[in-house]
Amino acid sequence: MANVLVVDDDQNLSRMLGEQSRRMGHVAATAATLRQGLEHARQGDFDLVLLDVQMPDGNGLEFLSGFKEVASAPEVIIITGKGDQDGASKAIKSGAWGYIEKPHVIKDLNLHMMRALQYRSEKRRAARVPVVLQRQDIIGASAALNHCLDELAQATMSDVAVLISGETGTGKELFARAIHANSSRAVKNFVVVDCAALPENLIESTLFGYEKGAFTGADKGMSGLVKQADGGTLFLDEVGEMPPQTQKAFLRVLQEHSYRPVGGSAEITSDFRLVAATNRDLEQMVGQGSFRTDLLFRLQGSVIHLPPLRERLDDLRPLADYFIGKLCERYGQEDKAFGADFVAGLAAYHWPGNVRELAQTLEHAFTAAFHSPTLYANHLPEHIRILLAQSSVRRTQKRQAAAGEQDGQTATMLPWRQFRDHCEKEYLRNLLAASHGNISAASRVADLSRTHLYQLLAKHGLQ
């Protein structure tokens, strides 16, 4: 038996889905708005959420991560009246179990629910098996990083090829090394191939090696990087920079795990595990014809996307503690404290170079504060301090502009007594016009005595 939450503003469909869930032996609850649904999810212990897209208070896809992050971490099945490819893509990328269009929901729901709940049960059993990851130099405990570590743990359980994507400086090589260190191949070599730095005329001999006499200067044979990775892990860093001709040659190596050295006649085998990394959009490159589709399929047996630092700011302080701690240890200094303005400065910067840039920035600050026990914002690099200052100026200008706009509005306002007299005089003019100057008629309309009305007319100089 499972606990199911139906979040849909269509009362009839919501009731039908609840009844269908109960017939399957589950307990069902319903919510007519996204906020009500989130409140139920936070307070309850739900295994499955059936989430509509078009809701009165927003788009269900925008709230999907909120449902996934509640304590019970339910599986989510999206139900939508009008399916589209972008919506389906966003749902799956956000962690939805499935995506069902409403015309088919009654017919298809049972199978989706059974599979989702079976998956949830197996996932919970697997989670009870302790997995202790070696994660040296991978610092942080944010939700975004923990998600990547879960994917890393899954990747270590097999020899499937792994593609690690992410912006420059997000730690792709650290993750590649962690995959190797936590795998059954940890005792063998971890061989790095920097695809962006390979000289084009030496790519094949560097990767596959060469026989003696294969070319001028080849006085003896040499094994290539692929052979050095035999039994271990071959890491293709910046694989998106690999030239098209090399992509073709390397594809066969991935398929057969055998190759022929330059100048050789015999095939050589190498049992390596492949991990690749890129900061480029390989799918876009495939569309442009600069990257092979079949090679991409081979690379992405498992995919780990590392978030930029600006999306995991919860890890900023632990990272700063880690890097400054290492510097203090290296130079034999006592641990340094962080001033409040220093931490605020780190948090306000956008970190285009991600963790790598953070490490370099902290080294600069450490050097600037070498003889000081505390790091302040003044110790940050000049370009960061300039950006922070400019940002502060922009915020001040916005506040002043908003205040000026408000002042401009209030400047046109009359004092209360003057405004009241103005309105009173205008009312009396209209009253006299409507009653054609007949005081008796005017006093009846205004519900005033004739004496009071005469007093008001005299006050404002009206006849």
C-alpha positions as a LaTeX table, in Angstrom:
\begin{tabular}{lrrr}
\hline
Residue & $x$ (\AA) & $y$ (\AA) & $z$ (\AA) \\
\hline
Met1 & 0.00 & 0.00 & 0.00 \\
Ala2 & 1.27 & 3.46 & $-0.92$ \\
Asn3 & 0.25 & 7.04 & $-0.12$ \\
Val4 & $-0.76$ & 8.96 & $-3.26$ \\
Leu5 & $-1.34$ & 12.70 & $-3.61$ \\
Val6 & $-3.40$ & 13.98 & $-6.57$ \\
Val7 & $-2.77$ & 17.68 & $-7.36$ \\
Asp8 & $-5.33$ & 18.77 & $-9.98$ \\
Asp9 & $-7.92$ & 21.57 & $-10.11$ \\
Asp10 & $-10.32$ & 19.43 & $-12.18$ \\
Gln11 & $-12.48$ & 18.06 & $-9.35$ \\
Asn12 & $-14.02$ & 15.28 & $-11.42$ \\
Leu13 & $-10.68$ & 13.99 & $-12.69$ \\
Ser14 & $-9.11$ & 14.40 & $-9.27$ \\
Arg15 & $-11.88$ & 12.31 & $-7.72$ \\
Met16 & $-11.56$ & 9.63 & $-10.43$ \\
Leu17 & $-7.77$ & 9.39 & $-9.98$ \\
Gly18 & $-8.21$ & 9.15 & $-6.21$ \\
Glu19 & $-10.78$ & 6.35 & $-6.60$ \\
Gln20 & $-8.55$ & 4.54 & $-9.09$ \\
Ser21 & $-5.65$ & 4.71 & $-6.63$ \\
Arg22 & $-7.84$ & 3.34 & $-3.83$ \\
Arg23 & $-8.99$ & 0.44 & $-6.01$ \\
Met24 & $-5.30$ & $-0.43$ & $-6.40$ \\
Gly25 & $-5.08$ & $-0.65$ & $-2.61$ \\
His26 & $-3.48$ & 2.74 & $-1.96$ \\
Val27 & $-4.44$ & 5.69 & 0.24 \\
Ala28 & $-5.22$ & 8.83 & $-1.78$ \\
Ala29 & $-5.44$ & 12.53 & $-0.94$ \\
Thr30 & $-6.26$ & 15.43 & $-3.25$ \\
Ala31 & $-5.35$ & 19.11 & $-3.59$ \\
Ala32 & $-6.89$ & 21.72 & $-5.91$ \\
Thr33 & $-3.93$ & 24.15 & $-5.99$ \\
Leu34 & $-0.16$ & 23.84 & $-6.15$ \\
Arg35 & 0.36 & 25.58 & $-2.83$ \\
Gln36 & $-2.19$ & 23.38 & $-1.12$ \\
Gly37 & $-0.52$ & 20.34 & $-2.70$ \\
Leu38 & 2.93 & 21.40 & $-1.47$ \\
Glu39 & 1.54 & 21.93 & 2.01 \\
His40 & 0.03 & 18.41 & 1.99 \\
Ala41 & 3.31 & 16.97 & 0.69 \\
Arg42 & 5.36 & 18.68 & 3.41 \\
Gln43 & 3.06 & 17.49 & 6.19 \\
Gly44 & 2.44 & 13.96 & 4.89 \\
Asp45 & 4.45 & 10.90 & 3.93 \\
Phe46 & 3.62 & 10.43 & 0.26 \\
Asp47 & 5.15 & 7.86 & $-2.08$ \\
Leu48 & 3.68 & 9.21 & $-5.30$ \\
Val49 & 2.38 & 12.58 & $-6.55$ \\
Leu50 & 0.14 & 12.89 & $-9.62$ \\
Leu51 & 0.78 & 16.50 & $-10.66$ \\
Asp52 & $-1.21$ & 18.54 & $-13.19$ \\
Val53 & 0.59 & 21.17 & $-15.28$ \\
Gln54 & $-1.95$ & 23.97 & $-15.78$ \\
Met55 & $-3.07$ & 24.94 & $-12.30$ \\
Pro56 & $-4.87$ & 28.09 & $-11.09$ \\
Asp57 & $-1.82$ & 29.31 & $-9.14$ \\
Gly58 & 0.95 & 28.37 & $-11.56$ \\
Asn59 & 2.60 & 25.78 & $-13.78$ \\
Gly60 & 3.07 & 22.37 & $-12.18$ \\
Leu61 & 6.43 & 21.89 & $-13.92$ \\
Glu62 & 7.78 & 24.94 & $-12.07$ \\
Phe63 & 6.79 & 23.34 & $-8.75$ \\
Leu64 & 8.03 & 19.83 & $-9.56$ \\
Ser65 & 11.36 & 20.23 & $-7.76$ \\
Gly66 & 9.49 & 21.48 & $-4.68$ \\
Phe67 & 7.53 & 18.22 & $-4.49$ \\
Lys68 & 10.71 & 16.18 & $-5.02$ \\
Glu69 & 12.50 & 17.98 & $-2.18$ \\
Val70 & 9.98 & 17.33 & 0.62 \\
Ala71 & 11.04 & 14.92 & 3.36 \\
Ser72 & 9.37 & 11.84 & 1.82 \\
Ala73 & 10.93 & 12.56 & $-1.63$ \\
Pro74 & 7.97 & 11.11 & $-3.59$ \\
Glu75 & 8.08 & 10.00 & $-7.21$ \\
Val76 & 6.16 & 12.45 & $-9.43$ \\
Ile77 & 4.05 & 11.62 & $-12.48$ \\
Ile78 & 3.07 & 14.64 & $-14.59$ \\
Ile79 & $-0.45$ & 14.64 & $-16.02$ \\
Thr80 & $-1.27$ & 17.29 & $-18.60$ \\
Gly81 & $-4.22$ & 18.24 & $-20.75$ \\
Lys82 & $-2.00$ & 19.24 & $-23.65$ \\
Gly83 & 1.37 & 17.56 & $-23.96$ \\
Asp84 & 4.32 & 19.12 & $-25.76$ \\
Gln85 & 7.92 & 18.10 & $-26.34$ \\
Asp86 & 9.44 & 20.93 & $-24.32$ \\
Gly87 & 7.18 & 20.15 & $-21.37$ \\
Ala88 & 8.04 & 16.46 & $-21.50$ \\
Ser89 & 11.75 & 17.27 & $-21.68$ \\
Lys90 & 11.56 & 19.67 & $-18.74$ \\
Ala91 & 9.58 & 17.16 & $-16.68$ \\
Ile92 & 12.08 & 14.35 & $-17.13$ \\
Lys93 & 15.10 & 16.63 & $-16.57$ \\
Ser94 & 13.46 & 17.86 & $-13.35$ \\
Gly95 & 13.17 & 14.29 & $-12.06$ \\
Ala96 & 9.62 & 13.27 & $-12.99$ \\
Trp97 & 8.99 & 9.53 & $-13.20$ \\
Gly98 & 6.59 & 9.84 & $-16.14$ \\
Tyr99 & 4.56 & 12.21 & $-18.31$ \\
Ile100 & 0.97 & 11.28 & $-19.23$ \\
Glu101 & $-1.54$ & 13.22 & $-21.32$ \\
Lys102 & $-4.99$ & 13.44 & $-19.74$ \\
Pro103 & $-6.90$ & 11.71 & $-22.55$ \\
His104 & $-4.86$ & 8.57 & $-21.74$ \\
Val105 & $-4.43$ & 8.97 & $-17.99$ \\
Ile106 & $-7.18$ & 6.59 & $-16.85$ \\
Lys107 & $-5.98$ & 3.87 & $-19.22$ \\
Asp108 & $-2.24$ & 4.31 & $-18.63$ \\
Leu109 & $-2.11$ & 5.30 & $-14.98$ \\
Asn110 & $-2.12$ & 1.82 & $-13.40$ \\
Leu111 & 0.99 & 0.68 & $-15.25$ \\
His112 & 2.85 & 3.94 & $-14.56$ \\
Met113 & 1.97 & 3.79 & $-10.86$ \\
Met114 & 3.00 & 0.14 & $-10.51$ \\
Arg115 & 6.37 & 0.76 & $-12.13$ \\
Ala116 & 7.03 & 3.98 & $-10.24$ \\
Leu117 & 6.23 & 2.36 & $-6.88$ \\
Gln118 & 8.31 & $-0.72$ & $-7.71$ \\
Tyr119 & 11.23 & 1.55 & $-8.62$ \\
Arg120 & 10.76 & 3.49 & $-5.37$ \\
Ser121 & 10.76 & 0.29 & $-3.33$ \\
Glu122 & 13.97 & $-0.98$ & $-4.97$ \\
Lys123 & 15.61 & 2.44 & $-4.60$ \\
Arg124 & 14.85 & 2.45 & $-0.88$ \\
Arg125 & 16.32 & $-1.03$ & $-0.42$ \\
Ala126 & 19.45 & 0.05 & $-2.28$ \\
Ala127 & 19.70 & 3.20 & $-0.16$ \\
Arg128 & 19.91 & 1.06 & 2.99 \\
Val129 & 23.14 & $-0.48$ & 1.69 \\
Pro130 & 25.91 & 1.84 & 2.95 \\
Val131 & 28.04 & 3.35 & 0.18 \\
Val132 & 31.13 & 5.16 & 1.44 \\
Leu133 & 32.51 & 7.29 & $-1.35$ \\
Gln134 & 36.07 & 8.46 & $-1.54$ \\
Arg135 & 35.45 & 12.08 & $-2.47$ \\
Gln136 & 38.78 & 13.74 & $-1.82$ \\
Asp137 & 38.71 & 17.45 & $-2.77$ \\
Ile138 & 34.97 & 17.30 & $-3.66$ \\
Ile139 & 33.73 & 19.74 & $-1.04$ \\
Gly140 & 30.16 & 20.67 & $-0.14$ \\
Ala141 & 26.81 & 19.29 & 0.93 \\
Ser142 & 24.30 & 21.27 & $-1.16$ \\
Ala143 & 21.33 & 19.49 & $-2.71$ \\
Ala144 & 22.77 & 20.07 & $-6.20$ \\
Leu145 & 26.13 & 18.53 & $-5.29$ \\
Asn146 & 24.58 & 15.61 & $-3.41$ \\
His147 & 22.53 & 14.77 & $-6.50$ \\
Cys148 & 25.75 & 14.57 & $-8.52$ \\
Leu149 & 27.37 & 12.39 & $-5.84$ \\
Asp150 & 24.41 & 10.00 & $-6.00$ \\
Glu151 & 24.96 & 9.71 & $-9.76$ \\
Leu152 & 28.69 & 9.19 & $-9.14$ \\
Ala153 & 27.92 & 6.35 & $-6.73$ \\
Gln154 & 25.70 & 4.69 & $-9.33$ \\
Ala155 & 28.43 & 5.05 & $-11.97$ \\
Thr156 & 30.96 & 3.23 & $-9.78$ \\
Met157 & 28.82 & 0.09 & $-9.71$ \\
Ser158 & 29.53 & $-0.82$ & $-13.34$ \\
Asp159 & 31.99 & $-0.23$ & $-16.17$ \\
Val160 & 29.58 & 1.82 & $-18.27$ \\
Ala161 & 31.10 & 4.85 & $-20.04$ \\
Val162 & 30.46 & 8.13 & $-18.21$ \\
Leu163 & 30.15 & 11.61 & $-19.72$ \\
Ile164 & 30.68 & 14.47 & $-17.26$ \\
Ser165 & 29.43 & 17.84 & $-18.46$ \\
Gly166 & 29.61 & 21.28 & $-16.89$ \\
Glu167 & 31.10 & 24.73 & $-17.21$ \\
Thr168 & 34.84 & 25.31 & $-16.99$ \\
Gly169 & 36.08 & 25.02 & $-13.41$ \\
Thr170 & 33.19 & 22.98 & $-11.98$ \\
Gly171 & 35.40 & 20.02 & $-11.06$ \\
Lys172 & 34.91 & 17.56 & $-13.90$ \\
Glu173 & 38.35 & 15.94 & $-13.50$ \\
Leu174 & 37.79 & 15.60 & $-9.74$ \\
Phe175 & 34.62 & 13.64 & $-10.45$ \\
Ala176 & 36.40 & 11.52 & $-13.06$ \\
Arg177 & 39.13 & 10.65 & $-10.56$ \\
Ala178 & 36.51 & 9.88 & $-7.92$ \\
Ile179 & 34.77 & 7.46 & $-10.31$ \\
His180 & 38.09 & 5.68 & $-10.84$ \\
Ala181 & 39.02 & 5.70 & $-7.12$ \\
Asn182 & 35.67 & 4.17 & $-6.13$ \\
Ser183 & 35.63 & 1.52 & $-8.88$ \\
Ser184 & 37.07 & $-1.97$ & $-9.06$ \\
Arg185 & 39.81 & $-0.53$ & $-11.31$ \\
Ala186 & 41.23 & 1.77 & $-8.62$ \\
Val187 & 44.52 & $-0.18$ & $-8.35$ \\
Lys188 & 45.28 & 0.39 & $-12.04$ \\
Asn189 & 46.19 & 3.55 & $-13.96$ \\
Phe190 & 44.05 & 6.67 & $-14.35$ \\
Val191 & 45.24 & 8.05 & $-17.69$ \\
Val192 & 44.35 & 11.60 & $-18.75$ \\
Val193 & 44.04 & 12.53 & $-22.43$ \\
Asp194 & 43.75 & 16.32 & $-22.88$ \\
Cys195 & 41.94 & 16.39 & $-26.22$ \\
Ala196 & 42.38 & 20.17 & $-26.50$ \\
Ala197 & 46.18 & 19.95 & $-26.20$ \\
Leu198 & 46.89 & 17.01 & $-28.52$ \\
Pro199 & 49.06 & 18.12 & $-31.47$ \\
Glu200 & 47.10 & 17.19 & $-34.59$ \\
Asn201 & 50.06 & 15.50 & $-36.30$ \\
Leu202 & 50.78 & 13.35 & $-33.23$ \\
Ile203 & 47.28 & 12.42 & $-32.09$ \\
Glu204 & 47.28 & 8.81 & $-33.30$ \\
Ser205 & 50.82 & 8.05 & $-32.14$ \\
Thr206 & 50.04 & 9.63 & $-28.74$ \\
Leu207 & 46.85 & 7.64 & $-28.29$ \\
Phe208 & 47.76 & 4.36 & $-29.92$ \\
Gly209 & 51.56 & 4.32 & $-29.73$ \\
Tyr210 & 53.92 & 3.38 & $-32.56$ \\
Glu211 & 56.31 & 0.69 & $-33.68$ \\
Lys212 & 60.03 & 1.13 & $-34.12$ \\
Gly213 & 60.78 & 2.73 & $-37.49$ \\
Ala214 & 57.18 & 3.91 & $-38.00$ \\
Phe215 & 58.46 & 7.40 & $-38.84$ \\
Thr216 & 61.66 & 9.39 & $-38.76$ \\
Gly217 & 63.03 & 9.50 & $-35.24$ \\
Ala218 & 61.08 & 6.42 & $-34.06$ \\
Asp219 & 64.23 & 4.61 & $-32.85$ \\
Lys220 & 62.17 & 2.37 & $-30.60$ \\
Gly221 & 58.51 & 1.48 & $-30.20$ \\
Met222 & 56.32 & 3.16 & $-27.59$ \\
Ser223 & 52.92 & 2.29 & $-26.15$ \\
Gly224 & 50.23 & 4.95 & $-26.36$ \\
Leu225 & 47.89 & 6.33 & $-23.71$ \\
Val226 & 45.18 & 3.81 & $-24.59$ \\
Lys227 & 47.50 & 0.91 & $-23.71$ \\
Gln228 & 48.64 & 2.62 & $-20.51$ \\
Ala229 & 45.01 & 2.65 & $-19.39$ \\
Asp230 & 44.71 & $-1.16$ & $-19.77$ \\
Gly231 & 42.85 & $-2.44$ & $-16.70$ \\
Gly232 & 42.24 & 1.12 & $-15.49$ \\
Thr233 & 40.41 & 4.26 & $-16.59$ \\
Leu234 & 40.96 & 6.38 & $-19.69$ \\
Phe235 & 39.83 & 9.97 & $-19.12$ \\
Leu236 & 39.14 & 12.06 & $-22.23$ \\
Asp237 & 39.21 & 15.63 & $-20.99$ \\
Glu238 & 37.52 & 18.25 & $-23.21$ \\
Val239 & 36.36 & 15.53 & $-25.58$ \\
Gly240 & 34.44 & 18.13 & $-27.59$ \\
Glu241 & 37.78 & 19.41 & $-28.90$ \\
Met242 & 38.67 & 16.07 & $-30.51$ \\
Pro243 & 39.20 & 16.49 & $-34.31$ \\
Pro244 & 36.70 & 14.67 & $-36.59$ \\
Gln245 & 39.33 & 12.25 & $-37.98$ \\
Thr246 & 40.37 & 11.22 & $-34.48$ \\
Gln247 & 36.70 & 10.77 & $-33.49$ \\
Lys248 & 36.38 & 8.18 & $-36.26$ \\
Ala249 & 39.53 & 6.32 & $-35.21$ \\
Phe250 & 38.58 & 6.40 & $-31.56$ \\
Leu251 & 35.06 & 5.11 & $-32.17$ \\
Arg252 & 36.46 & 1.76 & $-33.32$ \\
Val253 & 38.63 & 1.55 & $-30.20$ \\
Leu254 & 35.54 & 2.02 & $-28.04$ \\
Gln255 & 33.62 & $-0.63$ & $-29.95$ \\
Glu256 & 36.34 & $-3.28$ & $-30.16$ \\
His257 & 38.75 & $-2.27$ & $-27.38$ \\
Ser258 & 41.48 & $-3.04$ & $-29.87$ \\
Tyr259 & 43.61 & $-0.89$ & $-32.15$ \\
Arg260 & 46.70 & $-0.93$ & $-34.32$ \\
Pro261 & 49.73 & 1.21 & $-33.34$ \\
Val262 & 51.17 & 3.56 & $-35.95$ \\
Gly263 & 53.38 & 1.47 & $-38.25$ \\
Gly264 & 52.14 & $-1.78$ & $-36.69$ \\
Ser265 & 50.47 & $-4.75$ & $-38.35$ \\
Ala266 & 49.06 & $-6.58$ & $-35.33$ \\
Glu267 & 46.01 & $-5.62$ & $-33.30$ \\
Ile268 & 46.57 & $-4.74$ & $-29.62$ \\
Thr269 & 43.81 & $-4.91$ & $-27.02$ \\
Ser270 & 43.24 & $-2.64$ & $-24.03$ \\
Asp271 & 40.62 & $-3.23$ & $-21.35$ \\
Phe272 & 39.92 & 0.30 & $-20.14$ \\
Arg273 & 36.93 & 2.05 & $-18.61$ \\
Leu274 & 36.07 & 5.30 & $-20.44$ \\
Val275 & 35.22 & 8.56 & $-18.70$ \\
Ala276 & 34.90 & 11.76 & $-20.77$ \\
Ala277 & 34.33 & 15.39 & $-19.87$ \\
Thr278 & 33.26 & 18.47 & $-21.79$ \\
Asn279 & 32.15 & 22.05 & $-21.24$ \\
Arg280 & 30.52 & 22.14 & $-24.68$ \\
Asp281 & 27.04 & 21.16 & $-25.87$ \\
Leu282 & 27.84 & 17.95 & $-27.75$ \\
Glu283 & 24.27 & 17.53 & $-28.98$ \\
Gln284 & 24.45 & 20.96 & $-30.57$ \\
Met285 & 27.80 & 20.02 & $-32.11$ \\
Val286 & 26.20 & 16.86 & $-33.55$ \\
Gly287 & 23.54 & 19.06 & $-35.14$ \\
Gln288 & 26.26 & 21.27 & $-36.61$ \\
Gly289 & 28.13 & 18.23 & $-37.96$ \\
Ser290 & 31.28 & 18.79 & $-35.85$ \\
Phe291 & 30.79 & 15.79 & $-33.55$ \\
Arg292 & 29.84 & 12.23 & $-34.48$ \\
Thr293 & 26.43 & 10.99 & $-33.36$ \\
Asp294 & 27.64 & 7.42 & $-32.90$ \\
Leu295 & 30.55 & 8.55 & $-30.75$ \\
Leu296 & 28.23 & 10.61 & $-28.55$ \\
Phe297 & 26.03 & 7.53 & $-28.04$ \\
Arg298 & 29.11 & 5.59 & $-26.94$ \\
Leu299 & 30.21 & 8.29 & $-24.51$ \\
Gln300 & 26.94 & 8.86 & $-22.68$ \\
Gly301 & 26.28 & 5.47 & $-21.13$ \\
Ser302 & 25.81 & 7.49 & $-17.95$ \\
Val303 & 25.73 & 11.31 & $-17.76$ \\
Ile304 & 26.64 & 13.52 & $-14.79$ \\
His305 & 26.03 & 17.26 & $-15.17$ \\
Leu306 & 27.92 & 19.38 & $-12.65$ \\
Pro307 & 26.15 & 22.61 & $-11.62$ \\
Pro308 & 27.97 & 25.97 & $-11.73$ \\
Leu309 & 29.04 & 27.44 & $-8.40$ \\
Arg310 & 26.36 & 30.15 & $-8.61$ \\
Glu311 & 23.74 & 27.36 & $-8.35$ \\
Arg312 & 25.31 & 25.81 & $-5.24$ \\
Leu313 & 26.15 & 28.84 & $-3.11$ \\
Asp314 & 25.48 & 26.78 & 0.02 \\
Asp315 & 28.86 & 25.18 & $-0.69$ \\
Leu316 & 30.68 & 28.53 & $-0.89$ \\
Arg317 & 31.66 & 28.74 & 2.79 \\
Pro318 & 32.81 & 25.08 & 3.10 \\
Leu319 & 34.88 & 25.53 & $-0.07$ \\
Ala320 & 36.42 & 28.72 & 1.27 \\
Asp321 & 37.24 & 27.01 & 4.58 \\
Tyr322 & 38.82 & 24.11 & 2.70 \\
Phe323 & 41.02 & 26.17 & 0.36 \\
Ile324 & 42.15 & 28.64 & 3.03 \\
Gly325 & 42.82 & 25.74 & 5.40 \\
Lys326 & 45.07 & 24.09 & 2.82 \\
Leu327 & 46.97 & 27.36 & 2.28 \\
Cys328 & 47.43 & 27.87 & 6.02 \\
Glu329 & 48.74 & 24.32 & 6.32 \\
Arg330 & 51.11 & 24.77 & 3.38 \\
Tyr331 & 52.62 & 27.96 & 4.77 \\
Gly332 & 52.56 & 26.93 & 8.43 \\
Gln333 & 50.08 & 29.60 & 9.53 \\
Glu334 & 47.26 & 29.60 & 12.06 \\
Asp335 & 43.75 & 29.31 & 10.65 \\
Lys336 & 42.45 & 32.65 & 9.39 \\
Ala337 & 39.06 & 34.11 & 10.25 \\
Phe338 & 36.63 & 35.53 & 7.69 \\
Gly339 & 35.21 & 39.02 & 8.09 \\
Ala340 & 31.48 & 39.39 & 7.44 \\
Asp341 & 32.18 & 41.67 & 4.46 \\
Phe342 & 34.55 & 39.05 & 2.99 \\
Val343 & 31.88 & 36.31 & 3.10 \\
Ala344 & 29.26 & 38.73 & 1.72 \\
Gly345 & 31.64 & 39.67 & $-1.10$ \\
Leu346 & 32.15 & 36.03 & $-2.05$ \\
Ala347 & 28.39 & 35.41 & $-2.05$ \\
Ala348 & 27.63 & 38.51 & $-4.17$ \\
Tyr349 & 30.07 & 37.61 & $-6.96$ \\
His350 & 28.81 & 35.52 & $-9.90$ \\
Trp351 & 31.89 & 33.20 & $-10.28$ \\
Pro352 & 32.07 & 32.68 & $-14.07$ \\
Gly353 & 35.16 & 30.51 & $-13.52$ \\
Asn354 & 33.38 & 28.47 & $-10.84$ \\
Val355 & 35.33 & 26.53 & $-8.18$ \\
Arg356 & 38.64 & 26.94 & $-10.01$ \\
Glu357 & 38.23 & 30.72 & $-9.97$ \\
Leu358 & 37.23 & 30.59 & $-6.30$ \\
Ala359 & 40.42 & 28.70 & $-5.44$ \\
Gln360 & 42.56 & 31.25 & $-7.30$ \\
Thr361 & 40.69 & 34.15 & $-5.69$ \\
Leu362 & 41.20 & 32.74 & $-2.19$ \\
Glu363 & 44.91 & 32.25 & $-2.88$ \\
His364 & 45.12 & 35.90 & $-3.91$ \\
Ala365 & 43.26 & 36.98 & $-0.76$ \\
Phe366 & 45.46 & 34.76 & 1.41 \\
Thr367 & 48.59 & 36.34 & $-0.04$ \\
Ala368 & 47.19 & 39.86 & 0.41 \\
Ala369 & 46.36 & 39.05 & 4.05 \\
Phe370 & 49.48 & 36.97 & 4.69 \\
His371 & 50.29 & 38.71 & 8.00 \\
Ser372 & 46.67 & 39.36 & 8.99 \\
Pro373 & 44.65 & 36.87 & 11.06 \\
Thr374 & 41.41 & 37.88 & 9.31 \\
Leu375 & 40.37 & 38.08 & 5.66 \\
Tyr376 & 38.35 & 41.15 & 4.68 \\
Ala377 & 36.66 & 42.20 & 1.42 \\
Asn378 & 39.59 & 44.54 & 0.87 \\
His379 & 41.80 & 41.47 & 0.38 \\
Leu380 & 39.77 & 40.29 & $-2.63$ \\
Pro381 & 41.18 & 40.87 & $-6.15$ \\
Glu382 & 40.63 & 44.33 & $-7.56$ \\
His383 & 38.30 & 43.25 & $-10.38$ \\
Ile384 & 35.94 & 41.61 & $-7.89$ \\
Arg385 & 35.96 & 44.65 & $-5.59$ \\
Ile386 & 35.21 & 46.88 & $-8.59$ \\
Leu387 & 32.26 & 44.70 & $-9.62$ \\
Leu388 & 30.94 & 44.67 & $-6.05$ \\
Ala389 & 31.27 & 48.46 & $-5.84$ \\
Gln390 & 29.52 & 48.93 & $-9.17$ \\
Ser391 & 26.76 & 46.59 & $-8.05$ \\
Ser392 & 26.34 & 48.63 & $-4.87$ \\
Val393 & 26.10 & 51.85 & $-6.92$ \\
Arg394 & 23.46 & 50.30 & $-9.20$ \\
Arg395 & 21.40 & 49.23 & $-6.18$ \\
Thr396 & 21.64 & 52.75 & $-4.72$ \\
Gln397 & 20.62 & 54.30 & $-8.05$ \\
Lys398 & 17.63 & 51.99 & $-8.28$ \\
Arg399 & 16.55 & 52.91 & $-4.75$ \\
Gln400 & 16.98 & 56.60 & $-5.50$ \\
Ala401 & 15.06 & 56.28 & $-8.76$ \\
Ala402 & 12.24 & 54.47 & $-6.97$ \\
Ala403 & 12.23 & 57.10 & $-4.20$ \\
Gly404 & 12.30 & 59.90 & $-6.81$ \\
Glu405 & 9.36 & 58.39 & $-8.64$ \\
Gln406 & 7.46 & 58.18 & $-5.38$ \\
Asp407 & 8.47 & 61.76 & $-4.50$ \\
Gly408 & 7.26 & 62.88 & $-7.94$ \\
Gln409 & 3.90 & 61.30 & $-7.28$ \\
Thr410 & 3.57 & 62.82 & $-3.81$ \\
Ala411 & 4.73 & 66.23 & $-5.08$ \\
Thr412 & 1.49 & 66.51 & $-7.10$ \\
Met413 & $-0.67$ & 65.72 & $-4.10$ \\
Leu414 & $-2.49$ & 68.59 & $-2.26$ \\
Pro415 & $-2.60$ & 68.89 & 1.54 \\
Trp416 & $-5.69$ & 67.14 & 2.93 \\
Arg417 & $-7.63$ & 70.26 & 3.93 \\
Gln418 & $-6.98$ & 71.95 & 0.59 \\
Phe419 & $-7.99$ & 68.79 & $-1.30$ \\
Arg420 & $-11.17$ & 68.46 & 0.80 \\
Asp421 & $-12.16$ & 72.08 & 0.15 \\
His422 & $-11.47$ & 71.67 & $-3.56$ \\
Cys423 & $-13.73$ & 68.61 & $-3.76$ \\
Glu424 & $-16.40$ & 70.28 & $-1.64$ \\
Lys425 & $-16.50$ & 73.34 & $-3.91$ \\
Glu426 & $-16.66$ & 71.15 & $-7.03$ \\
Tyr427 & $-19.54$ & 69.17 & $-5.50$ \\
Leu428 & $-21.49$ & 72.32 & $-4.72$ \\
Arg429 & $-21.04$ & 73.62 & $-8.28$ \\
Asn430 & $-22.38$ & 70.37 & $-9.71$ \\
Leu431 & $-25.21$ & 70.37 & $-7.17$ \\
Leu432 & $-26.36$ & 73.89 & $-8.18$ \\
Ala433 & $-26.14$ & 73.00 & $-11.87$ \\
Ala434 & $-28.19$ & 69.81 & $-11.39$ \\
Ser435 & $-30.88$ & 71.64 & $-9.37$ \\
His436 & $-30.90$ & 74.67 & $-11.70$ \\
Gly437 & $-30.13$ & 76.98 & $-8.76$ \\
Asn438 & $-33.16$ & 75.80 & $-6.75$ \\
Ile439 & $-31.93$ & 75.83 & $-3.11$ \\
Ser440 & $-34.83$ & 73.73 & $-1.84$ \\
Ala441 & $-34.18$ & 71.03 & $-4.45$ \\
Ala442 & $-30.44$ & 71.19 & $-3.85$ \\
Ser443 & $-30.79$ & 70.80 & $-0.06$ \\
Arg444 & $-33.02$ & 67.73 & $-0.57$ \\
Val445 & $-30.48$ & 66.10 & $-2.93$ \\
Ala446 & $-27.51$ & 66.87 & $-0.63$ \\
Asp447 & $-29.51$ & 65.94 & 2.49 \\
Leu448 & $-28.51$ & 69.26 & 4.07 \\
Ser449 & $-30.60$ & 71.96 & 5.73 \\
Arg450 & $-31.10$ & 75.17 & 3.74 \\
Thr451 & $-29.14$ & 77.09 & 6.39 \\
His452 & $-26.17$ & 74.70 & 6.20 \\
Leu453 & $-26.22$ & 74.78 & 2.41 \\
Tyr454 & $-26.21$ & 78.62 & 2.40 \\
Gln455 & $-23.23$ & 78.55 & 4.79 \\
Leu456 & $-21.26$ & 76.24 & 2.45 \\
Leu457 & $-22.08$ & 78.35 & $-0.61$ \\
Ala458 & $-20.92$ & 81.47 & 1.20 \\
Lys459 & $-17.70$ & 79.71 & 2.33 \\
His460 & $-16.75$ & 78.97 & $-1.26$ \\
Gly461 & $-18.08$ & 82.21 & $-2.75$ \\
Leu462 & $-20.81$ & 80.54 & $-4.78$ \\
Gln463 & $-24.24$ & 82.08 & $-5.56$ \\
\hline
\end{tabular}
